[in-house]
């Protein structure tokens, strides 16, 4: 399945530029058959008829709809991350702006959607000059996540001494759980990728 941005381009080419499915597919590197399926999908998703002639008669309306959907700030996020954010946030694509998303805590995105989604959202916000709010790691679960992240950074030879000294203390007075505890947590944790 093509991305939503590719589907919008297919719709635009076929309905507004009089392109065939084959020609529209070449614009987004898809075969003619896959282009036709994606054309039908985007039309249904946007509440438009799948009849090409009917779309061409409504060219101004189609153009406006394409423009409105392209203006969605979430369009540049991958489809899985965009769907997760919209499904769990209760907002529409037009309502969930970068500014609104930046008001949330990074740890919440990490817990709900996982580290890859957090990375993608953080990178996306950085392109807009924004970052999500950090929050203090206070629960044992949060501290274990931090300990795992520190272990990964160390595995790549990165200096984490400043991070370790800024962490709250564990009940035993250390700044991180034992290696065995972190390894056990990693073994039981759901997939990271």
matplotlib code that plots the C-alpha trace (Angstrom):
import matplotlib.pyplot as plt

x = [0.0, 1.3, 1.7, -1.2, 1.1, 1.6, -2.2, -2.9, -0.4, -2.2, -5.6, -4.2, -2.6, -5.6, -8.4, -6.8, -4.0, -5.9, -3.2, -3.8, -3.2, 0.1, 1.3, 0.2, 1.9, 5.2, 5.1, 5.1, 7.0, 4.0, 2.6, -0.6, -2.5, -1.3, -2.0, -5.6, -6.0, -4.5, -6.6, -9.8, -8.5, -7.8, -11.2, -13.0, -11.0, -11.8, -15.5, -15.1, -16.5, -14.1, -15.4, -12.6, -15.1, -17.1, -14.0, -12.8, -16.2, -15.6, -12.1, -12.2, -13.7, -11.1, -8.2, -9.4, -9.6, -6.2, -4.8, -6.5, -5.1, -1.6, -1.7, -2.2, 1.0, 1.0, 1.3, 5.1, 4.9, 4.8, 1.4, 1.7, 2.9, 0.2, -2.5, -1.3, -1.2, -4.7, -6.3, -5.0, -5.1, -8.8, -7.9, -8.3, -5.4, -6.2, -6.4, -3.3, -0.7, 3.0, 2.6, -0.1, 2.0, 5.1, 3.0, 3.0, 5.6, 8.2, 7.9, 4.2, 4.9, 7.6, 5.3, 2.3, 3.9, 7.5, 11.0, 10.8, 7.6, 9.2, 12.3, 10.2, 8.0, 11.0, 12.8, 9.6, 9.1, 12.7, 12.2, 9.5, 11.8, 9.9, 10.7, 8.5, 8.7, 11.0, 9.7, 11.7, 12.1, 10.6, 9.0, 11.0, 9.8, 11.1, 14.4, 14.8, 14.1, 16.8, 19.2, 18.6, 19.2, 22.5, 23.6, 22.8, 24.8, 27.7, 27.6, 28.3, 31.1, 29.3, 30.0, 27.0, 28.7, 26.7, 23.5, 24.2, 25.0, 21.8, 19.6, 17.6, 18.9, 17.5, 16.4, 19.9, 21.6, 22.9, 22.0, 21.0, 19.7, 22.1, 23.2, 21.2, 18.0, 18.5, 19.2, 16.1, 14.0, 15.3, 14.6, 11.0, 10.3, 8.3, 10.1, 11.9, 11.7]
y = [0.0, 3.4, 6.2, 8.7, 11.4, 9.0, 8.3, 12.1, 12.4, 9.6, 11.2, 14.6, 13.1, 11.1, 13.6, 16.9, 16.2, 13.6, 11.0, 7.3, 4.9, 3.8, 7.4, 8.3, 5.1, 6.2, 9.4, 7.5, 4.3, 2.0, -0.4, 0.5, -2.2, -1.0, 2.5, 1.7, 0.0, 3.0, 5.4, 3.6, 3.6, 7.3, 8.1, 6.1, 7.5, 11.1, 10.3, 10.8, 8.7, 6.3, 7.2, 9.2, 11.2, 12.2, 13.4, 15.4, 17.2, 18.1, 19.3, 22.4, 20.4, 17.6, 20.2, 21.9, 18.5, 17.5, 20.8, 20.6, 17.1, 18.1, 20.9, 18.3, 18.6, 14.9, 13.9, 13.7, 11.1, 7.4, 5.9, 3.5, 6.3, 8.8, 6.2, 5.4, 9.1, 9.8, 6.7, 7.2, 11.0, 11.5, 14.4, 14.6, 15.0, 18.7, 19.2, 17.4, 20.0, 19.9, 22.5, 20.4, 17.3, 19.1, 19.9, 16.2, 14.3, 12.3, 9.5, 9.2, 8.6, 6.2, 4.1, 4.2, 3.8, 2.6, 3.9, 4.0, 6.1, 8.4, 8.8, 9.6, 12.1, 13.8, 14.1, 15.4, 18.0, 19.1, 20.0, 22.4, 23.9, 22.0, 19.3, 17.3, 18.0, 15.7, 14.3, 13.0, 9.2, 8.4, 4.9, 1.7, 1.1, 4.5, 3.9, 0.5, 2.0, 4.6, 1.9, -0.1, 3.0, 3.7, 0.1, 0.5, 3.8, 2.2, -0.7, 1.9, 3.5, 6.7, 8.5, 8.3, 9.4, 12.7, 10.8, 8.4, 11.1, 13.0, 10.0, 9.6, 6.9, 3.4, 2.0, 0.4, 3.8, 3.1, 5.2, 2.2, -1.4, -4.3, -5.7, -8.9, -6.9, -4.8, -8.0, -9.7, -6.7, -6.6, -10.3, -9.9, -6.6, -6.5, -5.9, -2.6, -2.6]
z = [0.0, -0.9, 1.6, 1.9, 0.3, -2.7, -2.8, -2.9, -5.8, -7.7, -7.2, -8.3, -11.4, -12.5, -11.6, -12.3, -14.8, -16.9, -16.3, -16.8, -13.8, -15.5, -15.8, -12.3, -11.0, -12.7, -10.6, -7.4, -8.5, -8.5, -11.2, -12.9, -11.0, -7.6, -8.6, -9.4, -6.0, -4.2, -6.3, -5.1, -1.5, -1.4, -3.0, -0.4, 2.4, 1.3, 0.5, -3.3, -6.1, -7.8, -11.2, -13.0, -15.1, -12.1, -10.3, -13.3, -13.3, -9.7, -10.2, -8.0, -5.1, -5.5, -5.8, -2.5, -0.7, -1.8, -0.7, 2.7, 3.3, 2.2, 4.8, 7.6, 9.7, 10.4, 6.7, 6.9, 9.7, 8.7, 8.4, 11.4, 13.7, 12.4, 12.9, 16.4, 17.4, 16.0, 17.4, 20.9, 21.1, 20.2, 17.8, 14.1, 11.7, 11.4, 15.2, 16.2, 15.4, 16.2, 18.9, 20.6, 20.3, 21.8, 24.9, 25.7, 27.6, 25.7, 28.2, 27.5, 23.8, 24.7, 26.9, 24.6, 21.2, 21.8, 21.2, 17.4, 17.4, 20.0, 17.8, 14.7, 16.6, 18.2, 14.8, 13.2, 15.9, 15.6, 12.0, 13.2, 16.0, 18.8, 21.3, 23.6, 27.3, 29.3, 32.6, 35.5, 35.6, 39.0, 38.8, 38.8, 35.2, 34.0, 35.8, 34.2, 30.7, 31.4, 32.6, 29.4, 27.3, 29.2, 28.5, 24.8, 24.7, 26.4, 23.9, 21.2, 23.2, 24.1, 27.4, 29.7, 33.0, 33.1, 32.6, 35.4, 37.9, 37.2, 37.8, 41.0, 43.4, 43.6, 47.0, 47.3, 46.8, 43.3, 40.3, 38.2, 38.6, 38.6, 35.2, 35.9, 36.6, 33.4, 31.3, 32.8, 32.0, 28.4, 27.9, 28.9, 27.2, 24.0, 20.8, 20.4, 16.6]

ax = plt.figure().add_subplot(projection="3d")
ax.plot(x, y, z, "-o")
ax.set_aspect("equal")
plt.show()
